[in-house]
Amino acid sequence: MKVKFWGTRGSIPTPITAEQLKSRIAAIVMRIKASDLKSPETREAFLADLPPYLFGTVGGNTTCIEIRTSENRLIIIDTGSGIRELGASLARKNDGIREFHIFFTHFHWDHLQGLPFFIPIVYKKGNTLFFYSPRENLEEVLRNQMKHPYFPVGMEVFNADLRFMRLKNSGVKLGKAHIAWKEMKHPGKCVAYKISEDNKSMIFATDSEITTADFKRTEGNRRFFAGTDLLILDSQYTLGEAIEKYDWGHTSYSMAIDFAAEWGIKTLALFHHEPLYDDRKIYGILNSAEWYRARIENKKFKVILAVEGLELEL
């Protein structure tokens, strides 16, 4: 199973600004020494040694991740603005995929807004898009967000075959992969998804406010969370922000660390980054999370930052 991040920001797309770009260039220029410019090798070494918040970016697109199963079935979770780049990548590859399985965690704008721009996938005859959610009126919700006055055309312009699938409590099987779901705390409700295949598993839990109930050793929690190889978890806030914004439906990075430790997670990916934060601040949160992880009792797991373009293999 392979996972790729196409959008990792929360709430609203956050492109890098001109001032931020100028600031990065200035910071890089200030670091250059004459010895760094002697040869292609020294220049390459200089760039490689730059911190990721200068030579790289977390990305500004909202939520979208791609999962490829061992049988090359394509699963997509959420259709935030990142799905536009996914569509462009699929068009370039032209690898023969004709079925697209799209799972929705919930229906806030930052998880829907890219669907009309999933080009050329949704406009190509012969493609089939399966939309999944536990929500009973899934088709109505998706069609309503693409109509006047919110959008100039409706979903009837899509040439792909559209199938609307209501998830049952048992989840769904796609070949060897099984997709389960669990409701999490978030305004208007949100679900986390767990994908299991070949004794490997991953959980995607964006827009989730972890509570004491999620730590309880119930059979349902144990079955869903325990021992997962990869947990992609909302960690938008610092602890102070999480206290101030209680009931807003998001989690602090420190709570995410505690949660991963409690359930024996192997890798924790910090996700749903605050749109007000620049890349330096977000990488600072990663450093703080790693500092905290190193000082707790159950610390034998890895903490990474979800950034656009990052690919992981389980």
C-alpha positions in Angstrom: 0.0 0.0 0.0 1.3 3.4 -1.0 0.2 6.8 0.3 0.7 10.2 -1.3 -0.2 13.6 0.0 -1.8 16.1 -2.4 -3.2 18.6 0.1 -2.4 19.0 3.8 -3.7 22.4 4.8 -6.8 23.0 6.8 -9.7 25.3 6.3 -8.7 27.3 3.3 -6.0 27.1 0.5 -2.8 28.9 1.6 -0.5 29.8 -1.3 2.9 31.2 -0.5 2.9 35.0 -0.7 5.3 37.2 -2.6 6.6 38.6 0.7 7.2 35.1 2.1 9.1 34.2 -1.1 11.3 37.3 -0.9 12.0 36.6 2.7 13.1 33.1 1.9 15.4 34.2 -0.9 17.0 36.8 1.4 17.5 34.3 4.1 19.2 31.8 1.7 21.4 34.5 0.2 22.6 35.5 3.7 23.7 31.9 4.3 25.9 31.6 1.2 29.7 31.6 1.5 32.2 31.9 -1.3 33.1 28.2 -0.7 29.5 27.2 -1.4 29.8 28.5 -5.0 33.1 26.8 -6.1 31.6 23.9 -8.0 28.3 22.2 -8.9 29.0 19.8 -6.1 29.4 22.5 -3.4 26.3 24.3 -4.7 24.3 21.1 -4.5 25.6 20.5 -1.0 24.7 24.0 0.1 21.1 23.5 -1.1 20.8 20.1 0.5 21.9 21.6 3.8 19.2 24.3 3.9 16.3 23.7 6.3 13.1 22.4 4.7 11.2 25.6 5.6 13.5 27.5 3.2 14.2 24.9 0.5 10.8 23.3 0.2 7.2 23.9 1.3 4.5 22.2 3.3 2.2 23.2 0.5 -1.0 25.3 0.4 -3.6 22.9 -0.9 -6.5 21.6 1.2 -7.1 18.0 2.1 -6.6 15.2 -0.5 -4.6 12.0 -0.2 -4.1 9.2 -2.6 -3.7 5.5 -1.7 -2.7 2.8 -4.1 -3.4 -0.8 -3.0 -1.1 -3.7 -3.9 -3.6 -4.5 -6.7 -3.2 -0.9 -8.0 -6.7 0.1 -7.0 -6.9 3.9 -6.5 -8.4 5.2 -3.4 -8.8 9.0 -2.8 -9.8 10.5 0.6 -11.4 14.0 0.3 -11.5 16.3 -2.7 -9.9 19.5 -1.4 -7.9 21.7 -3.7 -5.1 19.2 -3.8 -7.1 16.9 -6.0 -6.5 19.2 -9.0 -2.8 18.3 -8.9 -3.7 14.6 -8.5 -5.8 14.8 -11.6 -2.9 16.5 -13.6 -0.5 13.7 -12.4 -2.9 11.0 -13.4 -3.3 12.5 -16.9 0.5 12.6 -17.3 0.9 9.0 -16.2 -2.1 7.7 -18.2 -1.6 4.3 -16.5 -5.0 2.9 -17.4 -6.8 3.5 -14.2 -10.6 3.9 -15.0 -12.1 3.4 -11.5 -11.7 6.0 -8.8 -12.9 5.3 -5.2 -13.4 8.6 -3.4 -14.1 8.6 0.3 -15.4 11.7 2.1 -14.6 12.4 5.8 -17.1 15.2 5.9 -18.4 18.0 3.7 -16.9 21.3 4.7 -15.7 23.4 1.8 -12.0 22.6 2.2 -12.7 18.9 1.7 -15.0 19.4 -1.4 -13.8 22.4 -3.3 -11.5 20.6 -5.7 -14.0 18.1 -7.1 -15.0 20.2 -10.1 -11.4 20.6 -11.0 -10.5 16.9 -10.9 -9.5 17.3 -14.6 -9.7 15.4 -16.8 -10.9 12.5 -14.7 -14.5 13.6 -14.1 -15.0 14.8 -17.6 -13.7 11.7 -19.4 -16.2 9.0 -20.7 -15.3 5.5 -19.7 -14.2 6.6 -16.2 -16.2 5.5 -13.1 -16.2 7.5 -9.9 -17.5 5.8 -6.8 -18.3 8.2 -4.0 -18.4 6.8 -0.4 -19.8 8.2 2.8 -21.9 7.0 5.7 -24.2 10.0 5.0 -27.6 9.0 3.7 -28.0 12.0 1.3 -24.5 11.8 -0.2 -25.6 12.5 -3.8 -27.7 15.5 -2.8 -24.9 17.0 -0.8 -22.4 16.7 -3.7 -24.7 17.9 -6.3 -25.9 20.9 -4.2 -22.4 22.3 -3.9 -22.1 22.5 -7.7 -25.1 24.6 -8.5 -26.0 28.3 -8.9 -25.1 30.6 -7.2 -22.2 28.6 -5.8 -20.8 27.2 -9.1 -21.5 28.0 -12.8 -22.3 24.4 -13.8 -23.7 21.3 -12.2 -22.4 17.8 -11.9 -24.4 16.9 -15.0 -21.4 18.2 -17.1 -19.3 15.3 -15.8 -19.0 12.7 -18.5 -17.7 10.0 -16.1 -20.1 7.5 -14.6 -21.0 8.6 -11.1 -21.9 6.1 -8.3 -23.0 7.1 -4.9 -22.3 4.5 -2.2 -23.6 4.7 1.4 -21.2 3.0 3.7 -22.5 0.4 6.2 -21.1 -0.2 9.7 -19.0 -3.1 8.3 -17.2 -0.8 5.9 -16.3 -2.0 2.4 -13.9 -4.3 0.6 -11.9 -3.3 -2.5 -10.1 -6.3 -3.6 -7.8 -7.3 -0.8 -8.2 -4.0 1.0 -10.8 -3.3 3.7 -11.9 0.2 4.5 -13.5 0.7 7.9 -14.8 4.0 9.4 -15.3 5.6 12.8 -17.1 8.8 13.7 -14.9 11.4 15.3 -15.6 14.7 17.2 -16.0 17.6 14.8 -18.7 20.2 14.2 -21.3 18.6 11.8 -19.6 15.2 12.3 -16.6 13.7 10.6 -15.4 10.2 10.1 -11.9 8.6 10.2 -11.0 5.9 7.7 -8.9 2.8 8.3 -7.5 1.0 5.3 -6.1 -2.5 5.9 -4.3 -4.7 3.4 -1.6 -7.5 3.6 -1.3 -7.1 7.4 -0.6 -3.4 7.1 -2.9 -0.6 8.1 -3.3 3.2 7.9 -5.8 5.6 9.5 -6.7 9.0 8.1 -8.3 11.1 10.8 -8.4 14.7 9.7 -10.7 17.3 11.4 -10.8 15.2 14.5 -10.7 16.5 18.1 -9.3 13.7 20.2 -11.1 13.4 23.5 -10.8 11.2 26.6 -13.3 8.8 25.0 -10.8 8.0 22.2 -8.2 6.9 24.8 -10.6 4.4 26.5 -9.7 0.8 26.0 -13.0 -0.2 24.5 -13.2 -3.0 22.0 -14.2 -0.6 19.3 -11.3 1.7 19.9 -8.9 -1.2 20.2 -10.0 -2.7 17.0 -9.8 0.6 15.1 -6.7 2.3 16.5 -4.3 -0.3 18.2 -1.0 -1.0 16.5 -1.7 0.9 13.3 1.3 1.3 11.0 0.5 4.9 9.9 -1.8 7.4 11.6 -2.4 10.6 9.7 -4.0 12.8 12.4 -5.3 16.3 12.7 -2.7 18.2 14.8 -3.5 21.8 13.8 -3.1 23.4 17.2 -0.6 24.0 19.9 -1.9 22.9 23.4 -2.8 26.5 24.3 -4.8 26.9 21.1 -6.6 23.6 21.7 -7.7 24.8 25.1 -8.8 28.2 23.8 -10.6 26.5 20.8 -12.2 23.7 22.6 -15.1 22.2 20.6 -13.7 23.6 17.3 -13.0 20.0 16.1 -9.2 19.9 15.9 -6.3 18.4 17.9 -3.1 19.7 19.4 0.2 18.2 18.4 0.9 17.2 22.0 -2.4 15.4 22.3 -1.6 13.6 18.9 1.7 12.4 20.4 -0.1 11.1 23.6 -2.7 9.4 21.4 -0.1 7.7 19.2 1.8 6.5 22.3 -1.4 5.1 23.9 -2.4 3.0 20.9 1.0 1.7 19.8 1.1 3.6 16.5 4.2 3.0 14.5 4.3 6.3 12.5 2.4 9.5 13.3 1.9 12.0 10.5 1.0 15.5 11.6 -1.8 16.8 9.3 -4.4 19.6 8.6 -1.9 22.5 9.1 -3.1 25.8 10.4 -3.6 28.3 7.4 -2.2 31.2 9.5 1.1 29.4 10.0 4.0 29.7 7.6 6.3 26.8 6.8 8.8 27.8 9.5 6.2 27.7 12.2 4.8 24.3 11.0 8.3 22.8 11.0 8.8 24.3 14.4 5.7 22.4 15.5 7.3 19.2 14.2 10.4 19.9 16.2 8.3 20.5 19.3 6.3 17.3 18.7 9.6 15.3 18.4 10.9 17.0 21.6 7.8 15.9 23.4 7.8 12.4 22.0 11.4 11.9 23.2 10.3 12.6 26.8 7.3 10.4 27.2 7.3 6.8 28.4 6.0 5.0 25.2 8.2 6.8 22.7 9.0 4.1 20.2 7.3 5.5 17.2 8.2 8.0 14.4 6.7 11.5 14.0 6.7 13.0 10.5 5.1 16.1 8.9 2.6 15.6 6.1 3.7 17.8 3.2 2.5 17.9 -0.3 4.2 15.4 -2.6 5.4 13.2 0.3 5.0 9.5 -0.6 5.0 6.7 2.0 5.0 2.9 1.4 3.6 0.5 4.0 
